């Protein structure tokens, strides 16, 4: 049972628990009214120490659509953090007011630390260049609903695989399903971290290759996951400027792709998918953003224990 748990890493939930989250998400999509007051009287705190549009707003929209309420900050300068308050103290205090926390922080491991000091569930909404498990729930629900299942796919991950936390979480999550193959497409400087390669891919004997050109392999892909070069994690502007135009998905490249390949992107996009692609039926990134809200609704219900699955009653 997920009641009272935190979600810090995509591996925190078992495959069965994930399946129940997706089932509930789809029931919410089909019967939104049934859930519109289920969180009455509950409060979600959104603590965002780093900028966000989609993640924060989708958490807030999720809680409001469940009949709950939200409070929090999206600018650390307006909170006591700017006075030097420790993360542990902020979390303990918020635990006195709210029922559940969604937090984003620039430091890797911050959400984990927060969860050890918290009396209420903590959801990691991104910790530095590390993990982003609710984006992964979003990505998985999109794959499930559009491709039908999580197995036997060739998945291309393209762009900033070094700093892109959504990539790290998605590789972890998809590595638990049968017969997936990864094509990691990045410039030399933005390759996926060794710990993902060694501890996830190699350890589990998962087939993967690293390449630097998208057009060479696009015809093999079932799923193409594009990412933004993570400007905020670069130490110098010059490197960012040099690397940001590495990949631009355009009509010419898409002509080589399979007819049923899907394009995902956690968003925001900068220039890595040209706007002309948006009308291509294979472009699924805005659908993906919508699935993100529903999966967060399901997650909040589960962690608060307001929705208990039949098998646990
Ligand atoms: C991602 C993030 O914050 O890591 N965005 C998101 O949550 N949808 C990806 C990004 O910022 O590039």
Boltz pocket constraint, residues with backbone or C-beta under 6 A from the ligand:
constraints:
  - pocket:
      binder: B
      contacts: [[A, 51], [A, 54], [A, 55], [A, 125], [A, 126], [A, 132], [A, 135], [A, 165], [A, 166], [A, 227], [A, 228], [A, 266], [A, 267], [A, 268]]
      max_distance: 6.0
